[in-house]
Amino acid sequence: MTAAEINKRSFLELEDSQGNLVPRKHICLTDEQEEAVANEIPLEPAGLLDSENYAKWQDTISKVVQAVVSIHFSQVAPFDCDPPLVSEATGFVVDSELGIILTNRHVVGAGPFVGYVVFDNHEECDVIPIYRDPVHDFGFLKFDPSKIKYMNIHALKLMPSLAKVGSEIRVVGNDAGEKLSILAGFISRVDRNAPDYGELTYNDFNTEYIQAAAAASGGSSGSPVVNIEGDAVALQAGGSTEASTDFFLPLDRVLRALKNIQSGKPISRGTIQTQFLLKPFDECKRLGLTSEREAEARRNFPGKIGLLVAETVLREGPADGKLKEGDTLISINGIHISSFIQVDDILDEHVGQTIEILVQRGGVDHLWKCEVGDLHQITPSRYVEVCGATFNELSYQMARFYALPVKGVFLSSASGSFNFDAKEKIGWIVDFIDNKATPDLNTFIEVMKTIPDRKRVTVKYHHLTDQHSPHVASVYVDRHWCNEFRIYERNDETGIWDYRNVADPIPAEEITPQSAKFIDIPVENSNIAKLSRSLCMVSTVCAIPLDSMAAETQKTSGLILDSERGYVIVSRRVVPHDCLDAFVTIADSVVIPANVVFLHPTQNYAILQYDPSLIQAAVITPKLSNKRLKRGDKAQFVGITHNNRLVTSETNVTDISSVSIPSNLIPRYRATNLEAISIDCNVSTKCNSGILADNDGTVRALWLSFMGERQDSKEKIYLMGLDINECLDVIEILKQGKTPKVSIVDAGFGSISILQARIRGVPQEWIERMENESDNRLQFITVTRVSCTTEEVKLETGDIILSVNGKLVISMSDLDGVVTASDDERKPQTMKFKIVREGRVLDLDISLSEVQETDQVAIFAGSIIQKPHHAVRQAMVNLPSEVYCIFRGESSPAVQYGISATNFITHVNEMETPDVDTFLAVVKAIPDNTYCKMRLVTFDNVPFAISLKTNYHYFPTAELKKDTNTNKWIEREYSKSEAK
């Protein structure tokens, strides 16, 4: 064996219990050792590398791993500064008889928690949280020791006094998601200030931290930091992303809390609502510490590097008006102070009592009497869910960042009706609702009880990071889609947050007619000027992510087609389905509810209807052209900018061509099989909606926004024109008081040039016919995609369409399908196609189909299940099942156990689930808090199986179904008793 090999064996590898060589991580060689290895000089293992040391560590680790558990958990609801999430972490048993596990507070979380632990032998056991410290980064989980049958549970002893600089330690935990990882290091500091992880998130404070270099990563949170004797000397809490530095929490306060739990005593926690930082003596002197006090401190605390200095004093707290920022803490109740542990010890034992605090400010001693508050009382333990958002009292944790009083209504989930800012979801404080002050959560609840459903109210609010900028907004109160109004309260005995209903929704107020005045467009052409009276704003509020569309609020302009019947045509980007609330705003003055009456399956438009009797305004029904636009035609562009300003410009039609909008990875509605109008107009790019009209005011086309693909979580929007002639058949049927139905050839089409047509075998006679009959664009239409259908005779990708029903196919409009009234029994079932396939001319009878809009969804384990919508059928060749997942909640069992959007569910507990009704019948029989087996298929047709544990308390099974008689969506939640 060469010297280099000997060195490698001695320093870089280690024998395991079977005698195999395994890599040894994080072994640091001295400079001399590194040079010796490089020069292949044999070295003798020594110090920490000697075999005796290894053997002892090996024996220690074998015992420690019997106490370490991998925690798989879900923080199921947004609460305070914690978002909902599913993650993994580490914990370790500290009491094997009571079944108590120690881990981090940021693992247990401030809010609702659901989880289980996996022991070293892979046995699993449910855990419940029994304590999370209000400030420090530790908490306790509880499990039933009797459930662990095949291993002896080992509890680690907590020895905070053994954490010393230079001590060799091991971090034993679930590092980077691995089952078990053992990382080595040495303690380098025991007096570090708590790490700062940023604002508006959880941070520990008022404690010293231990620092070491162990290079632990995600998943190691909550790991025990053990010495060679196997005692826990610290708790892994965090690390630096810029260096191999780890931060450990001292166990002094942890040990006290554990003893109280073991003896059945409450864990008292005191506070004076002041944050201190440990600062060196020199800095303390610069802040006003006298030389005499420094000398005294150095005598009393040899080896200490500094004293505690007040960093933040919260307004209206016990220390407000007494302590000030920069004060150096000298003593409490006559006891000289040098560490946070002393402060915690005194405060925790004097809750509700008065203490004397001596500080030095500017070289002058100040003695203050201060009452110790209860830290638990300013730590939220309940939250309110209403209108799709959640609220809790402002916490000490959040107030501390900005020295605010610990009071106010904190919006922990800015969603639903209270989605103030799409980019900023956390940090909002609600000050007024419906012109009523909401200084605390109880007042907020009482105010919300009085607000009827669907009412628009004024909300005044501000952000924690900007106290100087109050905001005022109008909020639409949704108590029908999001009808829950619940208070959740923490129960540390059961580990579950109990909830109760606060109030049922107050029915919406009756709408009274209102008047509105139009302002004509300021242009010389009076016909164009009056078009403002045919335009309106359309907004939608979507609470359910149906058909894989985001649940959000959208707004754009629409064209009033019929002022007497109240029909409005608008882009389908704003009205993707009818499971939403739609509104029409007339003259930017009056908002009226509207109903969705028609959704075109391919042409990107929807038609709404409002009640014209609710508006008293000079609305004008525009004249619609029955002549198609051509390239080169002149038109007047009338658009509405992003800030709702009407703009006009004369323009030319530069192109009319087939459009192919890219599909998404997650299929959702997109316009297909249409020819879009392009114009030469600078202002059109600034308007996501509008119209093209002649000089006499005749509407020629709609200017619409089209949904495109998502890029980096942002939606790509295309702006194009749609000839109004594409809509005339539907509009005419609606004006007759009937419901239109569109029968289409369910395939995707595109265009190819004459050259490509020649190459692909189109006969010369058809090319000549195209050249003779087409006066717009010389092109052939080809099949780009065939939807998943049950028809036996289908088009195939690559087919070139020559004619339909004997008519030459010149443009996409020749393939629009057939529009009929729903009660018309004469609607055709097939169309006769003449195509070119593989160089041969064929005649095919192609069946027409009606696209069925989604009318039912199921909610199970936090996932939303529905029949595959049209976009899915367009993207797939075959469907594994009619049970399709479109959405999963961030912290749901669906996420935790592996159901993803675009998965198909084929079996539950080995029972086939071919459709949503069958799926619901099967899952309703699954008891609460039990496992079920599910077989699924990915979008790429890869089958797999999972086991999933139900949790009906936080994620009940429910159904949302459209009533065919009333066209209203009815929700039903299946109770636990039914599920059992």
N, C-alpha and C positions, 0 to 999 in steps of 0.2 A: 504494500500500500504506500503510495507516495505521500510526501509531507502535506501536499495540498488536500489529498483525500482524507488524511488523518485530521487535518484542521476542520474540514467540512463536517466530518462525523462528530468531532468534539464540540463544534460551536454552532453548527447550522442544522443538525438533525438530532432526533431524540428517539429512543426506543419506546414503543408503546408496550402494553401489557402482554402482547403476543410476540414481542421481539422484533416487530417490524419498524423500519425507520420512517419517521414522519417528520415533516418540516417543523422547525421551531420558529415561531414568529416573534418579532419585537425583541430579539436578543441584541443588546448593544455591545459591541466590542470596543475596547480601548484603542487609542491610536497605535500603540505598540502591537496589539493583537492583530489589527487590520494589516499593519505592515508585514507582520510575520506570515499571515495568510497569503498575502500577495507574493512574498518571496519563498513560499513553500517551506517555511521553517516549522518543524513540529512543535506543538505547544501542549502543555499539560493543562487539562481542565482545572480551574481553580475558582474559589469564591462561589459566586452564585451558580457557576457552571459545574460544580463538583457533583459527583454521582449521588452522594448522600443528600445533598440539597434537593436534587431532582426527585429522589425517591420520597422524600418527605412531602414535597409539593404534590407528587402524584397521589400519595395517600390522602392528603388534604382535599385535593380536587375530587377524588372519588367519593368522598363524603359530602362535599358541598353540592355536587350536582344532584344529589337526592333531595335537596331543598329547593333547587332552582326550578321555576316553571316558566313556560312560554305562555304569554297572555294574548289571547285573540279577542279583541273587543270592538265594540261599536259605541261611540258617543252619539246617541240616536236623535238628538235634537239640538239646534243651535241654542246656546245659553251663555249669557255674559259674553266673554271674548272667545269662547270655544265654538268653532264651527262643527257641524256634523261630520263625522268621519268614521272610517273603518280602518283599523291598523293592528299592529302587533307590537308587543313590548315584553319586558321581562319582570319577574317578581321572584320573591323567595319566601319560604315559610319561616315565620318567626315564632309560631306557636302551633305545634303539631296536634295537640289535643283539642284546642278550640278551632283549629283550622283557619289561622290568620296568616295572610300573605301581605308582605310589605312591597309597595311599588311607588311610583311617582304620582304626585298629585295631577300632573298633566296627562297621565294615563287614566286614572280614575275619573278625572274631569270634574268640572263644577256642576255639570248637568246630568241628565239621565244617561245611565251606563248599562250595557248588556254585554256579557262576555263569558268566556270559559278559559280554563287553563289546561295546559298539557304538561304532564310530568315527564321525567327523564325516560321512563319506560313506555311513554306514549299513551298512558291512561289519561282520559279527559274528565274534567269535572266543572260544573257550572260554578261561577263565583258571583257574589253580590258585593257592592261597595258598602262599607260600614262607617268609613270616616275618610274625609279628605280635608287636609289642613287648609284653613282660609288663606294662608300666606305661603308657607314653606312647601317645598316640592315633594311632599310625601302623602301617601294615603294607604288605607288598609282595605283589602278584599277578604271575604270570608267564603270558605268552602266546607263541605261536609266530609270530614276525614274518613267516614265509614264507606264512602263511595270509592275510595282507592283501595283495591283489594290485592294487588300483586306487587307491591313494593312497600318497604318501610320508609315512612316519611321522616325526613330529618329536618329539624328546625335549627336555624343558625342563631347563635348567641350574638347579641348586639353589644359591642365593646367600643364605644365612641372614644374612650381615653387612649386607645392604642393607635389612633391615627396620628402619626408623627412624621416629620420631614425625614426623608431617607428610607422610610419603611418600604420593603418590597411587597407588592400587592398583586393580586390577580382579579380581573373583572370577568366574572363567569355569567354569561347571559346569552340572549337571543340576538346576536349581532348581525345586522344587515339582513334580517329575516331568516337566518339560519337557525336550525333547531338548537344548537349549542355551540358556543364559541368561547375560548379561554384566551384572554388577552393579558399580557404582562406589563408591568410598569413599576415606577417608584414615585412615592409622594414627594412633590417638590415644594408645595406651599400648603399651609393650613389656615391662612389668614387672608384669603382672597375675598373681595367683595363679590356678591352674587352676580352671575353673568347677566348681561342685558341682551334679550332676544328681540328688542324692538318694541314700538308702541302698539297699542290696541291688540295685544296678545298677552298671554300669561307670562309673568316674570316673578321669580322669587326675590325677596328683599329682606332687609333687616336680619341678615344672617351671614356669617362667614362661610366660605366654601373652601373645599380642599381641591388642590390642583395636582394633576399627574399627566404623564404622557403615555396613554395606552391605546390611542387611535381607535376607540370604539366608534361605531356608526349607528345608523338608524336601526331600531329594534332592541338596542342594548339599554334603553331607558328602564330604570328600575332594577338593574343588575346589582347583586351584592359585590362590594369591594372587600375582599377577604385577605387576611394575612396568612402566614404559613401555618398558623395553628388552626385555621379554619373558622376564625371568628369574623363576623362582619364588622368592619371598622368605618364604613361609609356606604353611601347609596349613590350609584351612578345616576346623574341627572341630566347632563348635557355635554356639549363639546364645541370646539371651535372648528369652523369649516376652513379656516385659513392655516391651521397648524394642527399637529397631532397632539392636541391638548384636550384633556377631559376634565370635567367639573363634577365633583362629588359633594353630596350634601352630608354634613356631620350628623351623627345619630343621637345627639344629646336630647333634642326635643322629641325625636322619634321614640326613644326609649321611654321617656315620660308618658307619652300618649299610649304606648303599648301597655305599660303597667296599669294605667287607668282603665283601659278596656278590659284587661284581664281581671281586674278587681271590681268591674262593674261601675266604676265612677265616671262621671262626666269629664270631658277634657276641656277644662277652662282655658280660654285664650283671651289675653288682655291687650289693649292697645291705647295709645294716646294719639293715634292718627298722625304719626310723624315718621318719616323715613330718614334713617341715619346711614352714613357711609363711613367706613374705616379709612382715615387719612393719616399719612405719615406725620411725625412730630413737626417737621419743618413746615409742612403746609398748614398745620394747625397754628403754628406761630404766626404765619402770614395772615391767618384769619383772626388773630388776636389772643392766642394762648400765651400767657406770661412764662418767663423762664422758670419762675418758682413752681408753677403748676406742672411744667414739663419735667422738672427735676423730681418732683413728688411722684409723678406717674411712672417715671423710669425706675424709681426706687421700689414702688409698690408692685410693678409688673416688669421685672427684668426679662429681657428677651422680646418684649412687645415693641412693635415698630411705630405705633401711633395710637390715636384715640378716635372715638366716634364723634362725628360732626353732623348736625342737623342739615339734611339736604332738601326735604320738602315738608312743610307743615300745612296740613289740610285746613281749609277755611271751615269755620263752625265746628271744628273738632275740639277735643279736650285741651289740646296745647295751643290752640289759636289765641293770639294776643299775648302769649307768654313766651314760648320758644320762637326763635326766628332762624331763618336759614343762615348757616355759618356759625351758629352757636356750637361750642365744643362741650360735650357732655363730660362732667367731672364725676358726679356721684348721684345715686338715687337712694333716698332714705338713709343717707350717711354712708352708704357702701360705695367705695370707689369703683368706677366702671372702666373696663378695658376691652370688653367683648360683647357681641350681640347675645351670646348665650346668657350672660348675666342679666341683660335687660329683659329678655324673654322670661327668664325664671322669675324675676320680680313682678313683671306685669301680669303673668299668668296666675300668680298667687294673690293678686290684689285687685281682681275684677270687682268693680263697684266701690272700691275704696279710694282714699286720697293718698297720694304719695308726694314726697318732696324731691324736686329735681334741681340739682345745682349745675348750672352751666356757666361758661365764661364767654363773654361777648366784649370784644374790644379791650381786653385786659381787665375787665370788671366782672366780678362774680355776681350772678343773679340766682336767687333761690325762689323757686315757684312751687306752689301747691297745685296739684293737677289730679283730677279724678280719672281713674282708669276705666275705659269703656270696654264693652263686651265685643270682641272681634267677630263672634258668631252672628251678632245682631246686625252687623253691617255687611254681612256676606249673604247674598241672595240665596234663598232655598225654595223659591217658587217662581213660576213664570206664567204668563197669560198668552194663550193662542187665540187670535181673532183676525178675521179678514185675510187669512193666509200668512200672517206675520206673527212673530213672537216678541214679547216684551218682558223685561224684569226691572227691578229696582237697580239703579246705578250702583255698582259695587265699589268697595274700597280699592280693589285691584285696578279698576278703570279710572276712578277719581284721582288716584295718587299721581298719575302721569301729569295732571294739569292743576294740582293743588285745589281741586274743586270740593265743595261740600258733598258728602256721601248721600245724595238724594237726587231724585229725578227718575223719569221713565226712560229706560235705555232700550233702544230697538235692537234686539239681538239678531233678528233676521229681517232685513229690509226687503220684503217680498210681498206678493199679493197686492192689496190695496195700498200698502205703504212702501212700494218700491220707488223710493225717492230718487235714486241714482243707480243706473245700470252698472256703473263701474265701482261705486263705493257702497258696500253692503253692510258695513259695521261702523259703529261710532256715532250714530244719530241719537239725539235726545229730543223727545216730543214734549213741547212746552204748552201748546194749546190745541184743542180739537173742537171744531164747531164753535169757536170763539169762547171756549171755556178752558180755564187753566187746568193743567194736569201736573201738579207738583210731585205727586207720588202715584204709585201703582193702584192704590185703592180708589183714588179720585179718577184715574184713567178708566178703571173698570166701570165706575158709576156713569161716567160720561158716555162711554161706548154703549151702555145698556139703552140709552135714550135715542140713539140714532137709527132711523129706519133703514131697511135694506134699500140698496140702489140710490141712496141719497148722495149728493156731492156736497162735501163739507170742506171748510177751510182748515188747514193744519199749519201751525207755526212750529218750526223745529230748528235745530242747529246741530253742528257737528262738534264733537269733543275737541278736535284739533283746531277749530276756529270759533272761539267764543264771541268774536266781534261781528260775525256775519249771520244774522238770523235769516231763515228762509221761510217763505210763505207759498203754499201750494194748495191746489184743489185736489181732493181725494175722493174717488168713487168707492163707496162702502159696499163691499161684496159680502153679503151674508147668505147667498144661495148656492154658489159654487163652493165657496169656503164657508160653510155654515157653522163650523165649530166655534164655540166661544167657551173656552175651558181654562180653568186654573189647575196647573200641575204643581204639586207640593212634594218635596223630598221626604221619603220615609227610610230612615237609616236602619230600621229593624228588618224590613223586607227587601231593601235595596231597590225598590220600585218607586217611581214618582206617581203618587196617586192623583187622579184628576176628577174633577166634578164640573158639570155644565153650569155656566154662570147665568145665561139668559138665552131664551129662544129669539130668533130674529123677529124684529118688528116689521110687519108687511110694508111694502113700498108705498109711498104716498101717491095719491091720485095726481096725474099730470093735468094741469090746466093749460088751455091755449094761451099762447104768447105771441106778441107781434115782433117783427124784425124788419129793419130797413136795409136794403141793398145799396151799395155804392157802385155806380157803374165804373167800368174800366176807363181810365183817363186817356182815351184815344179819339181821334177825329171821326173814325168810322163808327156810327151809332149802332150798327148791327153787331159789330164786334164788342162795343162797349157794353151792350145789354147781355152778353153771354155770362157775365158774372151772376146773373139771376138764374142761370141754369146749372151753376156749379155749387157744390157743397163740400163740407169736410166729412169724411167717414172715419170713425175710430172704432177699434175693437178691443175688448178686454178678454184675454184668453187665460183661463186658470188651469186647463188640462192640456198636457202636451200630446194631443191626439195626432195620429198619423205622423208621428215623429217630428211634429212642428213644435217649436219652443213655446212655452207658456209665457206670453208677454203681451204688452200693449202696443198696438200699431196704429198709425194714423196716415191718411193720405186724402186726396180730393177725389170726389166722384162726380159723375154727370147725371143730373136729374132727367130721366127719360120721359116721365109722365107726371106732371104736377098735380093732376087730379087723383091719380091712384098712388102716387108716392113712390114710384120705382126709381132706383138709383143704381147705376152701373159703376163698378169699381174694380181695381186690380185684385186678383185672388191672393196676392202676396199679403194683403191685409185681412182677407176673409178666407183662410185656407180650409176651413170646415165650418160647421154650424154649431159646434159645442162651445159657444162663446156668447158674449154680450156685444151687440153692435149698436152704434149710435150715429145719427146724422146731425151735423151742425149746420144750421141755415144762417147765412149772412154773418157768420162768426159771432152769432148772438144767442141763438136758441138751440139747445141740445134735445133731440127727440130719439127715443129708442126705436130700433128697427129690427126687422126679422130677415133672416136669410131665406130667399125664395128660390134661388137657382145658383148652382155651382157648375161651371163648365169643366168637363173632365180634362180638356187639353189646351183650351185657348186663353187661359190666364185671366178670366174675368168672372166676377160674381155679381148677382143682382140682389139688392136688398129692397125692402118695402117699409116705409114709415107711414104714420097716420097723418094725412095732410090737414085734418081738422085741428091738429094741435099747433099749427103755425099760421099766423096771419101775416103773410108777406107776399110781395109781387113776384112769386116764382114763375118762371116762363119755361114751357115745354119747348125744347129746341127742335128745329127741323133737322132730320137725319137724311143724309144723302143715300141714294140707291145706286150711285155710280162709283166704281172703285177708283182709287187713286192710282196713278201711273208715275213712273220715273219722269222727272222733269216738271211735274205739276207744281204750281205755286199754291201756297196756303198760308193762312195766318195761324201762328202758334200762340196759344193761350195756356200758360202754365202757372202753377202755384209753387213758390219756392219753399225751402225748408223752414223759413220763418213765416209762412202763410201769407206771402205777398203775391198778388196777381201781376204777372208780367206778360207782355206780348211782343211778338216780333214776326216780321214777314220772312218766309222761308221757302225753300224748294225741297221737293222729294228727291233725294239723291240715289236711293236704292230701295228695292223691294225684293227681299230674298229670304229663302228658308233659313230658319234659325235652329241651331243645335246647342242647347244649354247643357253644360256638363252636369252629370249626375253626382250625387253625394255618396260618400262611403256608407252613410246611413240613409237609405232611400226616403225621399219626401217629395211632395208635390213639386212638379216643374212643368212649364209649358212645353208642349211638343206639337209637331205637325202643323206649324203655322209659318206664315211669311210675314216678317216684320218690316216696318217702314223706318227707314233712316232719313234724317233731314239735315240740312245745312243750317244750323242755328246755334249760336253760342249760349243763349240763355237756357236751352233745353237741357243741357247737362246739369244745370242747377235746380231743375224741377223734377221731382219724382212722380209727377202726375200732371195731367192737363189734356188738351184737345187740339186737333187740327181742324180748321174751318175755312170755308170760302169767305170772300169779302161780304157776301150777303148774310153771313152768320150760320150757314148750313154746316152742320158738323160732318166732317169727312172721316175722322179717325180719332181714336183714343190714344193718349200718351200715357203709357203704363210703366210701372216698375215690375221687373220680373225677378223672381227668386232664383239665385244661382247657387253655386257650390259654397261651402264654408271653407274659409282659409284662415288658419290660426285663430279659431273660435269667432271669426268675423264673417258675416254673411256677404257674399258677393252679389251686388245688385246690377242688373242690366236695365237700361232705359231704352224703350223702343215703342214704335207706334203700331197699333192694331186697327186695321180698316174696320169702320163701323158696319160695313156690309157683312162681316163675319158674325154679327150679332143680330141682324134684322129678323131672321126667322124666330129666334127665341123671344125677341121683344114683341113681335106681333102676336104670338101665342099668349104671352102674359097680358097684353092689352085686351085680349078676348076673355080674360078671367080664368084661363086654364093654366095647367102646370106643364111646362115643356119637358120633354125627354129627348136626350141625345143618344142615338145609336151610332157607334163608331166601329171602324175596323181597328181592333186592338193591336196595333203594331206601331213602331216608330219609323218615320220616313225622313229621307234627306234628299238632296239634289246632287246630280253629277252632270258634268259637261257633255257636250256632243262627242268630244274626243273619247272620253271614258266609256260612253255608251257604245261607240263603234268597237272599241277594244273588247268590251264585254259581250258582244254578239248581237246588238240591236240591228235588225235588218235595215237596209238602206231605204226601203220604202217608208218605214216609220220615221227615220231621220228626216227624209224629205217632207213628210207630212208635218213634223214638228217645225221645220223651217218655214213652211208655208202658212201655218195656222197661228203660230205664237208671235205676238207683236211686243212682248215685254222682255222675256229672257229665254234664251235657247237652253233648255235643260231637260233632263229626264228625272223622274222621281224614283228613288230606289228604297228598298226596305233596309233599315239600319238595325232594327231590333224587333223581335216578336215577343209579345207578352205571354205570360203563362196562362193558357186557357185550356178548356176541355174539348175544344173543337178538333175534329179529326182532320179536316182539310184546312191547312193553314198556309199563310205566306211563310217564306223562309228568308233569313238574312241574305242580302245580295240580290234578291229578285228586283228586276226593273219593271216598273209599271208602265204599260203602254196605254191602256184605256180602261175605263170603268163604265159599265153599262153602255158600251159602244162609243163613249165620248173620250176623245184624246185627253190624257192627263197632262196639262201644261204647268199647273201650279199646285201648291198644297191645298188650296181651297177646293180643288176637284176631289179631294179625299176627306172632306169634312165629315162625312157620314150623313145621317138623316135626322132632322129635327121634327118631332111630331108632338102633339098634345098627348098627355098621359092616358086619356080616354079614347084615343084614336086606335081602333082595332086594325086599321089598314096599313100599319107601319110595316115596311119590308123587313124580311128576316135575313136576306142575303144580297150581295152585290156581285155582278159578273165582272171578274178581272181578266184582262189579257196581259200576260207578263212574259218576260224573258228570264229563263232560268238555265244556267249552264249552257248558254248559246242556243237554247230551244225556245220557241214561242209556245206558251201553254195557256189554256183557258181554265179558270178556276171559279167556282162559286164560293165566295168567302162570307162566312156568317158575320152578322153584326152583333154587337153586345152593348149592353148598358152598364156603365160603370156604377157600381153600388157604393155610395158614401158610407163611411163608418157610422153605425148606429148603436154600438155596444162596446163597453170596455169592462174589464175585470181588474181589480186591484188585489194582488196577493204578495205577501212578504215584501211589500214596498216596491214591487214592480207593477207596471201597467201592461196589461195583456189585451190584445184585440185581434180581430181577423186581419190578415195581411191586406193592407190598403193598396190602392191601384199602383202607386209608385213601386211597391215591392213586387207586384206581379209583372210590372214592366221590366224589372231588373233581373228576374229569375226565369230559369227554364222549367223548373218544377218546384212545388212547394212541399216540404216535408210534413207540414201540418197546417191547420187553419188557426193555430194558437201561436201568436207572434208577440214577442216582447218589444215594446217601443221605448220603454223608459224604466229606469230604476233609481230609487232614492239614494242620496249620497251615503247614508248611514244604515241602509236597510239590510235585512237578511239576504236579499237578492245580491247585493254587493259582497257581503261577507262570505257567502257560500258559492258565488260564481255564476249567477244568471246575468247575462249581458244583453244590452239592446241589440236587436237583430237576431236573437236566438229564437228558435222554434221549439216549443215544448211538445214532445210526442207522447210521453207517458208520465204518469204520477203513480208511485207505488205499484208499478207494473200494469196499471190500467191505462189503456189507450185513451188519449185526449184529442180526438180529431177536430173538435170545434170548441168555441168558448163556453157554450152551455154545458157540455160534458166536462170540461176542465173545472168549471165552477162547482158542479155537482160532486166531483171527486175531492177537491181541496176543502170544501165545506165540511167534509167528514173527518178531516185531520185534526186531532186534538191539539190544544194549545201547548206550547213548550215541548213539542215532540219532533223527532226527525221524520222526514219523508224522503223517499228516493225519487229523483226526477231524471228522466232521460231527455236530452235536448239535442238539437242539431244546429250548428252554426250557419251563418249566411252562406258560407262556402261549402255547405253540405258535409261537414265533419261531425259525426255523432260523438256525444260524450255523456257522462252521467255524473250526478252530484247527489250529495245528501244535504238537506236544508232543514234547519230548525225553525219552527214557527214561533212567532212572538205577537200574539194578538192584542196585547196591551198597547203597544206602540204602533204595530203594523197590522191592523185588522183586515180581514177579507171583505171586499165590497164590490158592488156592481153599479155601473152607470149605464142606463139604457134609455134609448129614445122611444117615447110613446108614439105609436103610429097614428093615433087618433088626434092627439093634441100637438104633436111635433115638439113636445117638451122633453127634456132629459130628466129622468127620475133616478135618484140615488138610493141605494139600499146598502146598509152596512150590516154584515152578518155578525151577530153577537157571539160571545164566547160560548154561551150555552148551546147555540145552534151549531157552532163549529164542533163542539164536543159530541 
